[in-house]
Amino acid sequence: MPTKNIKLSNLQISVMKILWGNDKISVSNVHIQMNKVKPIALTTVATLLKRMSEKETVGFEKHGRQLVYFPLISESDVKSSMLGNMLSHLFNGKPAELVHHLVDQDDMTDEELRLIRKILAKETSND
């Protein structure tokens, strides 16, 4: 379990996904990758990364005149923290309510439902 409560905006999550997929990356390269999905200003990306470094979610090094960024938190820690927060606030801390909500979604495919059943069966057999 992560040591701190991690809260990231949708834009920050997009940045983290790019960082997790790269060793170290410059602001301009983060900007290029983000623009493949949705137009965003370079200054916005630079501000996001600066604020994320202040919150200690990303680190940076100076390479010549440019900064290169890297993640300080793992994807697993972010998922655990943010899901734990959502579970506690939206589902009263009850995982069964979350699973029930997920399987009731109209866009749940038969394949996804089969995979959930398989995961649950595997977890049950390990107990």
C-alpha positions in Angstrom: 0.0 0.0 0.0 1.4 3.5 -0.8 2.6 5.6 2.0 0.6 8.7 1.0 -2.7 9.5 -0.4 -2.2 10.1 -4.1 -4.6 12.4 -5.9 -4.0 13.2 -9.6 -6.2 15.0 -12.1 -7.0 13.4 -15.5 -4.3 15.5 -17.1 -1.8 14.5 -14.5 -2.7 10.8 -15.0 -2.0 11.3 -18.7 1.4 12.8 -18.0 2.2 9.9 -15.6 1.3 7.3 -18.2 3.8 9.0 -20.6 6.4 9.1 -17.9 5.8 5.4 -16.9 6.4 4.5 -20.6 9.7 6.3 -20.8 13.0 6.3 -18.9 13.4 10.1 -18.7 11.6 12.5 -21.0 11.8 16.2 -21.8 8.9 18.6 -21.5 8.7 19.0 -25.3 8.5 15.2 -25.8 5.8 14.9 -23.2 4.0 17.7 -25.1 4.3 15.9 -28.4 2.9 12.6 -26.9 0.0 14.4 -25.2 -0.9 16.2 -28.4 -1.4 12.9 -30.1 -4.5 12.5 -28.0 -5.7 16.0 -27.3 -4.3 19.5 -28.2 -2.6 21.0 -25.2 -0.2 24.0 -24.9 3.5 23.4 -24.2 3.3 25.9 -21.4 0.4 23.9 -19.8 2.6 20.7 -19.9 5.5 22.6 -18.4 3.3 24.0 -15.6 1.8 20.5 -15.0 5.2 18.9 -14.6 6.5 21.8 -12.4 3.5 21.4 -10.0 3.8 17.6 -10.1 7.5 17.9 -9.1 6.4 20.2 -6.2 4.0 17.5 -5.1 6.8 14.9 -5.4 5.1 12.8 -7.9 7.7 13.4 -10.5 11.4 14.2 -10.4 13.7 16.0 -12.8 17.3 16.4 -13.9 18.9 19.2 -15.8 20.4 18.0 -19.1 22.1 21.0 -20.6 19.5 23.7 -20.8 16.5 21.4 -20.7 14.8 19.5 -17.9 14.0 15.8 -18.2 11.3 14.3 -16.0 10.8 10.8 -14.5 8.2 9.3 -12.2 8.7 9.2 -8.5 5.6 7.1 -7.9 4.7 3.8 -9.5 1.6 3.1 -11.5 0.6 0.4 -9.0 0.8 2.9 -6.1 -1.3 5.4 -8.0 -4.0 2.8 -8.8 -4.0 1.5 -5.2 -4.3 4.9 -3.6 -6.8 6.4 -6.0 -9.0 3.2 -6.1 -8.8 3.0 -2.3 -10.0 6.6 -2.1 -12.8 5.9 -4.5 -13.8 2.7 -2.7 -14.0 4.5 0.6 -15.8 7.6 -0.6 -18.2 6.2 -3.3 -18.7 2.6 -2.1 -18.6 2.9 1.7 -15.4 0.9 1.8 -17.2 -2.2 0.4 -15.4 -3.9 -2.5 -18.5 -6.0 -3.3 -20.5 -2.8 -4.0 -17.8 -1.7 -6.4 -17.8 -5.1 -8.2 -21.6 -5.1 -8.3 -21.5 -1.6 -9.9 -19.0 -2.7 -12.5 -20.9 -5.8 -13.6 -24.1 -3.8 -13.8 -22.6 -1.5 -16.5 -24.3 -1.7 -19.9 -20.9 -1.5 -21.7 -19.5 -4.6 -19.9 -18.7 -7.2 -22.5 -19.2 -10.9 -22.0 -15.4 -11.3 -22.3 -14.8 -8.8 -19.5 -17.4 -10.4 -17.3 -15.8 -13.8 -18.0 -12.4 -12.4 -17.0 -13.8 -11.0 -13.8 -15.3 -14.4 -12.9 -12.0 -16.1 -13.6 -10.1 -13.6 -11.4 -12.6 -14.1 -8.6 -12.6 -17.9 -8.9 -8.8 -17.8 -8.8 -8.7 -15.6 -5.7 -11.4 -17.7 -4.0 -9.4 -20.9 -4.6 -6.3 -19.3 -3.1 -8.0 -18.7 0.3 
